[in-house]
Amino acid sequence: MAEGYAKEFFPSDKFEIRSAGVEKHGLNKNAVQVMAEDGVDICQQYSKLIDINYFNSANLIVTLCGDARDKCPVIPPQATSIHWPLSDPAKATGTEEEKLQAFRKVRNKIKDNLSELVQNYK
């Protein structure tokens, strides 16, 4: 979801947006659904592991949950690192609607955080 919004908010002629994780997972149908509700298509995105060479050349690294921060490789010295302590909506339990609500809550927080972040890079 963060990659989808980042690609919407940051101009592609000035920023290269990538997302990756410490574990590889399939595309979550709930993430696709709640992003589509907000007009962002993430159907072509897929789960990737961190590319350490790309990681080491990054200028900005954003981690989204405690697990990612704890398992993330050492942040390169030239990079700014930001951590957003979000819950993992894929771990939500309950009815399908309750699970979707967990995704919407995280989606909205990611969108708000990226809206603020983009102001620092204008």
N, C-alpha and C positions, 0 to 999 in steps of 0.2 A: 504494500500500500504506500509505503514511504517513497519508493522509487517512482510509482505512478504520479504522485503529487509533485515530487521534486522535478520530474520532467515537465510537468505543467507550469510550475512556478519559475524555474530557472531557465533563461534563454539558452538554447542548444548551441548557439554560436559562441558562447562564452564559457559554458560549463559542460563537462562530461559527467553524466550521472550514471552511477553503477550501484548495484546493491549485491550483497553477498552475505553469507553467514558462516558460522562455525560448523553447521550441520546442513545437509541438503534435504529439502522436503518438496513434495509436489505442490503445485498451485492449489491453494485452498479455495473451494467453490464459494464459501461464505465471503472471503475477501473479494473475489471477483464480483459477487452480487452487490455488496455494500458500496464498492467503488463505482459500479455501474449506476447505482442509485444517485450518485453525485456526479455523473457524467464523465467518469474517467475509466477508460478501457485498459485493463491490465491483463487481458487474455493472452497476450504474446509474451508476457514476462514468465520467467521460470527461475527455479531455485538454483543458486550457484554457490559453490564454496569460495572462500576468500582466495583470491590470486595474490600471493605474497609479494610478487614483483609490482603489481599495480598498487597494492596496498602501501608499499614502501614509497611510492611516488605521489601518493594522495596529499592534497592540501587540507582537506576537511574530512573528518571521519565522525559519523554519528552512529552511536550504538543505541538500540531501542529497548533493551530489557536487561535485567541483571545477568542473565545467562550469557548474553552476548558480551557484555562488558567484562565478565569474569573470565571468559574463554578467549577473548580477543587477543591477537598477537600484540606484542609491544608496539605502542603507537610511535611511528617515526618522528624524529625531532622537528621536522619542518611542518608537521600537520597540526592543525587545530582539532582538538577532540571534544565532542559534545556527547553527553549521555542523557537520554530521555528515559526515565524509569517507567516504562509502560508494561502493563500485564500482557501476557501472550494470549490473544483471544482464541487461538486454536486449542487452548487448554480449558476453555469454558465448558461448563456442564449445564445440563438442564434441557428444556425443550428446544426445538429448532429456533423458535422466536427468541428465546433467552440467549442462545448462542449468537444469533444475528445481532442482538442488542450489544453483546460484548464486542463484536467486530465494529459496530457503528461507533461505540464509545471510543475505541482505540483509533479508528479512522478519523474521527473528529479531532482528537488530541494531536495526531500526526499532522493533520491539515493546519490546525492552529499554530503548532510549533514551527512548521515550515513557512507559514505566512509571516511569522515574526523573523525567522532566520533570513529569509530572502531580503528583508529590509536592510540587513547588515551588508549585503553584497550588491546593492544597487549602485 
